[in-house]
């Protein structure tokens, strides 16, 4: 109990004295776990939202569309098929274009009674009221895309109708796949709206339209078997019929997140890489302080296990807290993210076991990879050496010295600083590669979007494209922000650890500008292979999930140069701060 109390007090004291370090690490891991949670829970969130909407609207198991002038025969035949428990009266509908606020949009228009007592498919009114003579109700996602709300007006077949309400239904997929009132042939994207039966007939005019027949089965999971049985011997003379099941509606709804899910999952793991770099940079920057704390603990009798636990506890606690926040945030945001067209009930559900396991695994990987080795090294270090912080003997590398002997001073110092700490070079390379990968994917997505043939022809489909672009941009922005922070932290830790070596170089004639340039070189050299690896990795990953689109070479070259310039500029900030103090002060400074 005494050890636990000691560790707890040390952690609280350290967090009070240096809250910035704790906040930076907490944010890094939270962002990574939130992105991963969103990516893993989106599919489940669609299932939950659709099931809730289906239950609230008495959603059908089978949706049949017929072009028969008199649908009573088709309706009777379907009702007599074994397995049918409920059937709604045939609904007349036709396919047309409607206008609102100067926009023209493809839509199905369904005729309904003014009462909402249909046996199957009872649309849930989300604002306003249900249909009444002369009034229209729009599917909520369709109304959102058109910018229409209750009180506005829409034009159908030259007739003006006020919008009296908006509603949602599980009988069709979310907008822009809500138009079921189409006969044989290819189907177009479109929305869905409801009028009274009389208004629908009047608006249809000479359009024969179709009839929609909604059915409930005694076994909702056996829809495919039911359709195979019901239409095995169907006679086309009885009328053309097309049927689809609720599982197909759900699969179409999931298509809304087809592109954003891999971006979130991959982005989550890339952000985890950035979080590892953040933690490693923080651990390196505070290495001298941790070494001294470890020595003091060992001097009063603490063993290596206690010392390691004392140094790791803060990171583990922050990691667990960040994971909990990330899981909660992901579960809360997922319902809104997966339904950009607002066609489902937003329902928050807890993340499943797989999501929790992946988030915890990510957190453990971050903590162990970033902090375990520095903590173990501090626990194993000599107590006397850690307290006195003597100058460390450098490992002689004759070949490296021979190769760099005739380089300019900045390149010589930077190359040798890099060679002394190859692990940090790997971290810098990995962080830059992760950022470059997402930047490349974002550029590729923009090129693919521009290359789509007549991308404005099916304006509704851009709902998904806009959502994908927003997710890619958000993940890329988060990675860029973390990469910038990591570059500053790595530059700061390099300057701190090399302060004596660089001070000696300054006493031997190196100028402050050359010292700054040397620190920049130490960061830029590993950044170059990171950029070189990130561009093809980003293209390959995007091609794996998307299409083989290639951004212009000038774009990729510009992105690479901007990333390298940003690395150099951000490294120069802590390097310049290091050179402001006189060299003698750095040499005479006591250990922190």
Secondary structure, DSSP 8 states (H G I E B T S, - for coil): -HHHHHHHHHHHHHHHHTHHHHHHHHHHHHHHHHHHHHHHHHHHHHHHHHHHHHHHTT--SEEEEE--SSTHHHHHHHHTSTTEEEE---EEEEEEEEEETTEEEEEEEEEE-SS---SS---EEEEE----TTEEEEEHHHHHHHT--TT-EEEETTEEEEEEEEEE-SSS-STTB------SS----BEEEEEEHHHHHHHHTT---EEEEEEEES-GGGHHHHHHHHTTT--GGG--EEEEEHHHHHHHHHGGGHHHHHHHHHHHHHHHHHHHHHHHHHHHHTHHHHHHHHHHHHHTT--HHHHHHHHHHHHHHHHHHHHHHHHHHHHHHHHHHS-TT--S--------HHHHHHHHHHHHHHHIIIIIHHHHHHHHS-HHHHHHT--------HHHHHHHTTS-HHHHHHHHHHHHTHHHHHHHHHHHHHHHHHHHHHHHHHHHHHHSTTTTTTGGGHHHHHHHHHHHHHHHHHHHHHHHHHHHHHHHHHHHHTHHHHHHHHHTT--HHHHHHHHHHHHHHHHHHHHHHHHHHHHHHHHHHS------HHHHHHHHHHHHHHHHHHHHHHHHHHHTS-HHHHHH----
